[in-house]
Amino acid sequence: MFPKNSAYNLIIVGGGLSGLAAAVSAGEQGIKTLVIEKGRTLGGDGNYVEGAMGVDSFLQKEKGIKIDPTKLLQDELNYSHYEASAPHLRKYISQSGSVIDWLHSLGVEFSKVGPQGKSWPTIHTFAGGGHAVIAKLIPQAKALGVEIVTSISAQKILQHNGHVSGLVIKNEATGQLRELTANNIILATGGYVDNPDLIKKRAPATERLLSVSDGKSTGDGMKLAWQAGAEHYQMGAIQYGGGAILDKTRPPFVHMPEQLAAAATQEAILWVNEQGERFVNEDVNDNMCHAGSALLTQSRTFSILNQETVDHLTNVGLYKEVGNSPVSPEKFEHLQEEITRDLQNGDKYLTKSDTLAELAEKLNLPNLPQTMRRYNDLVAKGTDTDFGKAPAYMTALKDGPYYAVELGIGMACAIGGIRVDNNNAVLNSYGYPLTGIYAVGNDAAGMLVGDTYAVTLPGSTAGYAVFSGRNAVQSITKTR
Ligand SMILES: Cc1cc2nc3c(=O)[nH]c(=O)nc-3n(C[C@H](O)[C@H](O)[C@H](O)COP(=O)(O)OP(=O)(O)OC[C@H]3O[C@@H](n4cnc5c(N)ncnc54)[C@H](O)[C@@H]3O)c2cc1C
């Protein structure tokens, strides 16, 4: 349904995590605000978020977790090769604790705070997941007088004498267009992970990349901003979720909670490429974005298991603690069942053979037998002199039957393309703000990274979604 009014002080494009955080902030400031959401439901990928980053939050104070913000800033700038915006990252880090506190004041509960793998202890895990946060933000925004409509998308920003004058919107159900008047627009459309053309600008081998988003992050914010005169800024980074089962017949989220996926991607056993050769230390999966990058350096990638490792994972325990995965049990009790089921289904990503020679033949991995001999020798010596995998994860694969799982690369979000200033105002290519246009959340989060997403600072996009939504509203409030 079209909105009730034809004129607003602020229109927020996108009803996901950042848009709804901006909406509550705008409601708190008494700004006449409309949120338009192109989907039938609200929350976007915010519904799936595990946790948000914060420094010096109430919870960290309670737990005695202290982080030096300057050290953290230096660390992240180094990680980004100084491609991140230091002032913007600094402002975000310095306000991130109060962002967590603000969410808490709205009734959002946190189950824990700490690191994720080898990272800063910044991720505040939401009790009930992102969905619970969204469920708190929607009624609060409405209670504060914010109007929210769904199945309405933004089509074009209107400008007059260099200032925002309105927005063309479309009813997604009927296709009808309408013009609204507005003084300010916040773009909160979730980045571009679901736009294959834009992804191609950022990464090769698109057919092996699998989006785990809800499918609505199609880069609309960037396109609207570019059309209004914004700089085509660097395409930032893709948040790779490490390896993922390469299944071309089902959506990627189907495999996310499966133990076979975790065994193949998280257990650091043996990965080979299209030649059947190792190409990396498999414990690279300590950083899921590094793992994604490493997998992308090859044309095809397979995770190799044998019956002994499957039995061990099923009955004895894990070789390596599961890091960034929805499944983190002590054993993979369902692993053998899942393997049997997928083999019976004839799923193409899974191949079983009694001998290594047969597996190599079936998958055209000519060097697999010699790779395996070399790898088992290294395991016997207890040191990976080829790629430096930690000795604890050197697991021999001696006898058949063998299993090969073909791996693609999961993607949670893609950020970049728009440059903003410290108020989240969108900049033109001369570095000046486009008056009245702001970008927040994933649409602006390219400012925080270089070419690789910083899982060293876990929860950083969700924390940024909330921070930046509030930051843009604070700026709008000052200019009223
Ligand atoms: C499975 C998964 C898990 C994740 N876990 C984490 C995590 O634990 N921590 C973390 O920091 N990040 C995580 N992320 C990243 C996550 O994308 C962000 O943290 C967060 O959702 C970003 O908020 P956003 O508002 O920018 O985007 P979203 O929450 O996706 O919201 C964007 C909204 O804009 C709408 N929209 C798009 N185009 C238009 C248009 N033209 N008109 C109107 N509406 C439009 C979309 O439909 C969507 O509802 C995860 C992502 C996924 C997919």
The ligand as an SDF file (V2000), in Angstrom:
LIG
                    3D

 53 58  0  0  0  0  0  0  0  0999 V2000
   23.1060  -15.0560    7.1370 C   0  0  0  0  0  0  0  0  0  0  0  0
   23.7130  -13.7290    7.5060 C   0  0  0  0  0  0  0  0  0  0  0  0
   24.2750  -13.5670    8.7680 C   0  0  0  0  0  0  0  0  0  0  0  0
   24.8480  -12.3510    9.1230 C   0  0  0  0  0  0  0  0  0  0  0  0
   25.3830  -12.2410   10.3810 N   0  0  0  0  0  0  0  0  0  0  0  0
   25.9770  -11.0930   10.7500 C   0  0  0  0  0  0  0  0  0  0  0  0
   26.5000  -10.9550   12.0810 C   0  0  0  0  0  0  0  0  0  0  0  0
   26.3850  -11.8430   12.9350 O   0  0  0  0  0  0  0  0  0  0  0  0
   27.1160   -9.7930   12.3910 N   0  0  0  0  0  0  0  0  0  0  0  0
   27.2620   -8.7680   11.4870 C   0  0  0  0  0  0  0  0  0  0  0  0
   27.8750   -7.7560   11.8090 O   0  0  0  0  0  0  0  0  0  0  0  0
   26.7160   -8.8590   10.2510 N   0  0  0  0  0  0  0  0  0  0  0  0
   26.0920   -9.9810    9.8530 C   0  0  0  0  0  0  0  0  0  0  0  0
   25.5340  -10.0810    8.5920 N   0  0  0  0  0  0  0  0  0  0  0  0
   25.6130   -8.9590    7.6810 C   0  0  0  0  0  0  0  0  0  0  0  0
   24.2570   -8.2100    7.6260 C   0  0  0  0  0  0  0  0  0  0  0  0
   23.9530   -8.0300    6.2650 O   0  0  0  0  0  0  0  0  0  0  0  0
   24.3150   -6.8320    8.2520 C   0  0  0  0  0  0  0  0  0  0  0  0
   24.9590   -6.7620    9.4600 O   0  0  0  0  0  0  0  0  0  0  0  0
   22.9550   -6.1240    8.3940 C   0  0  0  0  0  0  0  0  0  0  0  0
   21.8320   -6.8300    7.9840 O   0  0  0  0  0  0  0  0  0  0  0  0
   23.0830   -4.8710    7.5480 C   0  0  0  0  0  0  0  0  0  0  0  0
   21.9660   -4.0720    7.7050 O   0  0  0  0  0  0  0  0  0  0  0  0
   21.4020   -3.2480    6.4390 P   0  0  0  0  0  0  0  0  0  0  0  0
   20.2820   -2.4410    6.9570 O   0  0  0  0  0  0  0  0  0  0  0  0
   22.5010   -2.5620    5.7370 O   0  0  0  0  0  0  0  0  0  0  0  0
   20.8500   -4.3680    5.4380 O   0  0  0  0  0  0  0  0  0  0  0  0
   19.5570   -5.2900    5.5890 P   0  0  0  0  0  0  0  0  0  0  0  0
   19.3390   -5.6220    7.0170 O   0  0  0  0  0  0  0  0  0  0  0  0
   19.6910   -6.4070    4.6350 O   0  0  0  0  0  0  0  0  0  0  0  0
   18.3450   -4.3400    5.1120 O   0  0  0  0  0  0  0  0  0  0  0  0
   18.2450   -3.8100    3.8210 C   0  0  0  0  0  0  0  0  0  0  0  0
   16.7700   -3.6750    3.4560 C   0  0  0  0  0  0  0  0  0  0  0  0
   16.6200   -2.7880    2.3410 O   0  0  0  0  0  0  0  0  0  0  0  0
   15.5780   -3.2720    1.5110 C   0  0  0  0  0  0  0  0  0  0  0  0
   15.7130   -2.6890    0.1580 N   0  0  0  0  0  0  0  0  0  0  0  0
   16.6510   -2.9740   -0.7690 C   0  0  0  0  0  0  0  0  0  0  0  0
   16.4460   -2.2130   -1.8740 N   0  0  0  0  0  0  0  0  0  0  0  0
   15.3630   -1.4250   -1.6300 C   0  0  0  0  0  0  0  0  0  0  0  0
   14.6600   -0.4470   -2.4000 C   0  0  0  0  0  0  0  0  0  0  0  0
   15.0170   -0.1060   -3.6440 N   0  0  0  0  0  0  0  0  0  0  0  0
   13.5620    0.1400   -1.8540 N   0  0  0  0  0  0  0  0  0  0  0  0
   13.1410   -0.2030   -0.5990 C   0  0  0  0  0  0  0  0  0  0  0  0
   13.7740   -1.1330    0.1660 N   0  0  0  0  0  0  0  0  0  0  0  0
   14.8830   -1.7290   -0.3360 C   0  0  0  0  0  0  0  0  0  0  0  0
   15.7980   -4.7790    1.5570 C   0  0  0  0  0  0  0  0  0  0  0  0
   14.6590   -5.4610    1.1280 O   0  0  0  0  0  0  0  0  0  0  0  0
   16.1620   -5.0060    3.0300 C   0  0  0  0  0  0  0  0  0  0  0  0
   15.0010   -5.2620    3.8130 O   0  0  0  0  0  0  0  0  0  0  0  0
   24.9020  -11.2660    8.2020 C   0  0  0  0  0  0  0  0  0  0  0  0
   24.3220  -11.4310    6.9430 C   0  0  0  0  0  0  0  0  0  0  0  0
   23.7260  -12.6440    6.5970 C   0  0  0  0  0  0  0  0  0  0  0  0
   23.1080  -12.7880    5.2470 C   0  0  0  0  0  0  0  0  0  0  0  0
  1  2  1  0
  2  3  1  0
  2 52  2  0
  3  4  2  0
  4  5  1  0
  4 50  1  0
  5  6  2  0
  6  7  1  0
  6 13  1  0
  7  8  2  0
  7  9  1  0
  9 10  1  0
 10 11  2  0
 10 12  1  0
 12 13  2  0
 13 14  1  0
 14 15  1  0
 14 50  1  0
 15 16  1  0
 16 17  1  0
 16 18  1  0
 18 19  1  0
 18 20  1  0
 20 21  1  0
 20 22  1  0
 22 23  1  0
 23 24  1  0
 24 25  2  0
 24 26  1  0
 24 27  1  0
 27 28  1  0
 28 29  2  0
 28 30  1  0
 28 31  1  0
 31 32  1  0
 32 33  1  0
 33 34  1  0
 33 48  1  0
 34 35  1  0
 35 36  1  0
 35 46  1  0
 36 37  1  0
 36 45  1  0
 37 38  2  0
 38 39  1  0
 39 40  1  0
 39 45  2  0
 40 41  1  0
 40 42  2  0
 42 43  1  0
 43 44  2  0
 44 45  1  0
 46 47  1  0
 46 48  1  0
 48 49  1  0
 50 51  2  0
 51 52  1  0
 52 53  1  0
M  END
$$$$
